Amino acid sequence: MAKTNLCQSCGMPLKGSTDFGTEKDGRPSEKYCHHCYENGAWIHPDVTFDEFYAFSLKRFQESDMNRIEKFFLNKMYTKKFLKKLERWS
């Protein structure tokens, strides 16, 4: 199974071209999703780690994932997981 790339800010899987954020020159970011990063900058630059965790968890829970995906998300999407991502480590 191929490794899934994850946004190094929120942990969102980066599967398709529309998932990626953009760099200043318009190229797709190699590390960050469009919810976190746009035009080479953070969308929410001054957010604290705890605020970002709560915001991201709520966004994932309100997404169109099915019940099984949401069940696993609630078990796996922890502060410990998020702190391992590049933006927060």
Summary of the structure (lengths in Angstrom):
residues: 89
radius of gyration: 13.0
end to end distance: 26.6
largest distance: 38.5
contacts: 217
relative contact order: 0.18
helix: 35%
strand: 17%
